[in-house]
């Protein structure tokens, strides 16, 4: 296993350490070069999460956000790290131990809108690209993994503060599998969501995301690259997001960006 690498941004007075994938892997190489991954989202997370909060990391990869969240929520908080891939899960476990975290619960499963099993397709050079959807840039099926829903995973959780969803194309399936939890509890945890207009449009799922935001009483925010660490992302209108998405789809741009859903005050 690789030597540990110290990250740039501090949380709770500490700069976390990570063990990374070998050279050649996309996310690990970026972290080696820049000391951070997805800086605006990282800055938001470490300022938004407070001691005793619960964070859910869906698509946890090697545990970058899991470690930051585990330090932010402290011993009284909890991190549910969801990662189906064996190699990623091994690194995540090592990284939790490296940072002295005992508040991380690893769930070796994929998340969607059904329970059972499904094939996991792997990215050749990007361990964060693994997906339940077969794509041209992914390897052939390597493993069959268990699949569950957030309704089931969060059934006993009463104070989830934030859910991060980054699952390479099945984000809508994850949201569908969260509907029962939201309806039954009335809770509105924050949700960060990787948003890919072209892929959503191709699968006929773009309108679902916009409708989900409205039906569950969320305000919509978008991350901006140079946003200050102490502020929340700026609020935008659903119609604005939809227009941006349609413009990108029209020109065939496969841009991806993160959006944040927060309950209306």
C-alpha positions in Angstrom: 0.0 0.0 0.0 1.3 3.5 -0.9 2.9 5.9 1.6 0.6 8.5 3.2 0.0 11.9 1.7 -0.9 15.0 3.7 -3.8 17.0 2.2 -3.8 20.8 1.9 -7.0 21.9 3.6 -7.3 21.5 7.4 -10.4 20.5 9.3 -10.8 20.6 13.1 -7.3 21.9 13.3 -5.8 18.9 11.4 -4.6 18.3 7.9 -5.8 14.7 7.0 -3.5 12.1 5.6 -4.5 9.7 2.8 -3.1 6.6 1.3 -3.6 6.8 -2.4 -3.9 4.5 -5.4 -0.7 3.8 -7.3 0.6 6.2 -9.9 -1.6 6.4 -13.0 -5.0 6.6 -11.2 -6.8 9.8 -12.0 -8.1 11.0 -8.6 -5.0 9.9 -6.7 -2.7 11.6 -9.2 -4.7 14.9 -9.0 -4.5 14.8 -5.2 -0.7 14.2 -5.3 -0.4 17.2 -7.6 -2.8 19.6 -5.9 -3.2 18.4 -2.3 -7.0 18.6 -2.7 -9.9 17.1 -4.7 -12.9 19.2 -5.6 -11.9 22.1 -3.5 -15.3 24.0 -3.5 -17.1 20.9 -2.3 -14.4 20.1 0.2 -14.5 23.7 1.6 -18.3 23.6 1.9 -18.3 20.2 3.6 -15.8 21.0 6.3 -17.6 24.3 7.2 -21.1 22.9 7.0 -20.7 19.7 9.0 -20.6 20.2 12.8 -19.7 17.9 15.7 -22.3 15.1 16.2 -23.6 15.3 12.7 -24.2 12.3 10.4 -22.7 12.3 6.9 -23.5 9.8 4.2 -20.8 9.3 1.5 -22.4 7.5 -1.5 -19.6 6.5 -3.8 -16.9 7.0 -1.2 -14.0 5.8 -3.4 -10.8 5.8 -1.4 -12.4 7.8 1.5 -11.3 11.4 0.7 -14.6 13.0 1.8 -15.2 10.3 4.4 -12.0 11.3 6.2 -12.8 15.0 6.0 -16.3 14.4 7.3 -15.2 12.0 10.0 -12.8 14.6 11.5 -15.5 17.4 11.1 -18.3 15.5 13.0 -16.0 14.2 15.7 -16.4 11.2 18.0 -20.1 12.0 18.6 -20.9 12.0 14.9 -21.0 9.3 12.3 -20.0 8.7 8.7 -21.8 6.1 6.6 -19.3 5.4 3.8 -20.8 3.5 0.9 -18.4 1.9 -1.6 -18.9 -1.4 -3.4 -15.4 -1.8 -5.0 -13.0 -4.0 -3.0 -9.8 -2.0 -3.7 -11.4 1.3 -3.0 -12.9 -0.1 0.2 -9.5 -1.4 1.4 -8.0 2.0 0.9 -10.9 3.7 2.6 -10.6 1.5 5.7 -6.8 2.2 5.8 -7.4 5.9 5.6 -10.0 5.9 8.4 -7.5 4.1 10.6 -4.6 6.3 9.5 -6.6 9.4 10.7 -7.7 7.7 13.9 -11.4 7.6 13.0 -13.7 5.3 14.8 -16.9 6.9 13.6 -16.8 5.5 10.1 -19.2 2.7 9.1 -18.2 1.1 5.8 -21.1 -0.3 3.7 -19.7 -2.6 0.9 -22.7 -2.1 -1.4 -23.8 -0.1 -4.4 -26.9 2.2 -4.0 -29.8 2.5 -6.4 -33.6 2.2 -6.4 -33.8 -1.6 -5.9 -32.2 -4.2 -3.7 -30.4 -7.2 -4.9 -27.2 -7.6 -7.0 -25.8 -6.0 -10.1 -22.6 -6.0 -12.2 -20.0 -3.3 -11.3 -18.1 -2.0 -14.3 -14.6 -0.6 -13.5 -12.7 2.4 -14.8 -9.3 1.4 -16.2 -7.5 4.5 -14.9 -10.1 6.2 -12.6 -11.2 4.3 -9.5 -13.9 6.9 -9.1 -15.5 6.0 -12.4 -16.8 2.6 -11.4 -20.5 2.4 -12.3 -23.5 0.1 -12.5 -23.9 1.4 -16.0 -21.7 0.0 -18.7 -19.9 2.8 -20.6 -17.4 2.8 -23.4 -14.5 3.9 -21.2 -15.1 1.2 -18.6 -13.7 -2.3 -18.4 -15.9 -5.3 -18.9 -17.8 -6.6 -15.9 -15.4 -7.5 -13.1 -17.6 -8.3 -10.2 -21.2 -8.7 -9.0 -21.9 -6.4 -6.0 -24.9 -6.1 -3.6 -27.2 -3.2 -4.2 -29.5 -1.5 -1.7 -31.4 1.8 -1.3 -30.9 4.8 0.9 -34.4 4.1 2.3 -33.0 0.9 3.8 -29.6 2.1 4.6 -30.9 5.1 6.6 -33.9 3.4 8.2 -32.5 3.9 11.7 -30.9 7.3 11.1 -32.6 10.3 12.6 -30.2 13.2 12.1 -28.5 12.9 8.8 -27.0 16.3 8.0 -25.6 15.8 4.5 -25.6 13.2 1.8 -23.0 13.2 -1.0 -24.0 11.3 -4.1 -21.4 10.6 -6.8 -22.1 7.3 -8.5 -21.2 7.9 -12.1 -24.6 7.9 -13.8 -27.0 6.3 -11.4 -27.6 9.5 -9.3 -31.3 9.5 -10.2 -31.7 5.9 -9.1 -30.1 6.8 -5.7 -32.6 9.8 -5.4 -35.5 7.5 -6.2 -34.4 5.1 -3.5 -34.4 8.0 -1.0 -38.0 9.1 -1.7 -39.4 6.7 1.0 -37.1 8.0 3.7 -37.9 11.6 3.0 -41.7 10.9 2.9 -41.6 8.8 6.1 -39.4 11.0 8.3 -40.0 14.5 7.0 -36.3 15.1 7.3 -34.5 17.1 4.6 -30.8 16.4 4.8 -28.6 18.4 2.5 -27.7 16.6 -0.7 -24.7 17.2 -3.0 -25.2 15.7 -6.4 -23.0 15.2 -9.4 -25.0 16.7 -12.3 -24.4 15.7 -15.9 -27.1 17.3 -18.1 -26.2 15.4 -21.3 -26.3 12.0 -19.6 -29.5 12.9 -17.7 -31.1 14.0 -20.9 -30.1 10.8 -22.8 -31.7 8.7 -20.1 -34.8 10.9 -19.9 -34.0 11.8 -16.2 -33.4 15.6 -16.4 -37.0 16.6 -15.5 -37.0 14.1 -12.6 -34.2 15.9 -10.9 -35.8 19.3 -11.3 -39.1 17.9 -10.0 -37.4 16.2 -7.0 -36.0 19.5 -5.9 -39.4 21.2 -6.0 -41.5 18.3 -4.5 -39.2 18.0 -1.5 -38.9 21.7 -0.7 -35.2 22.1 -1.5 -33.4 25.3 -2.5 -30.9 24.8 -5.2 -27.3 25.9 -5.1 -24.3 25.5 -7.5 -20.7 25.2 -6.7 -18.3 27.8 -8.2 -14.6 27.1 -8.6 -13.3 30.2 -6.8 -15.9 30.3 -4.0 -14.7 31.3 -0.6 -14.5 28.5 1.9 -16.6 30.3 4.5 -19.7 30.8 2.3 -22.4 28.5 1.0 -22.7 28.1 -2.7 -24.9 30.8 -4.3 -28.6 30.0 -4.7 -29.9 29.6 -8.3 -33.4 29.1 -9.7 -34.6 25.7 -10.9 -35.5 27.3 -14.2 -31.9 28.6 -14.5 -30.4 25.1 -13.9 -32.8 23.7 -16.5 -31.9 26.3 -19.1 -28.2 25.7 -18.5 -28.7 22.0 -18.8 -30.7 22.3 -22.1 -28.0 24.6 -23.5 -25.3 22.1 -22.8 -27.4 19.3 -24.2 -28.1 21.3 -27.4 -24.4 21.6 -28.2 -23.5 18.1 -27.0 -21.3 19.3 -24.1 -20.8 16.5 -21.6 -19.8 18.9 -18.8 -20.4 17.7 -15.2 -20.7 19.9 -12.1 -21.9 19.6 -8.5 -25.2 21.0 -7.2 -26.3 21.3 -3.6 -29.8 20.9 -2.3 -30.6 22.5 1.0 -34.0 22.5 2.8 -35.8 25.9 2.5 -35.4 27.8 5.8 
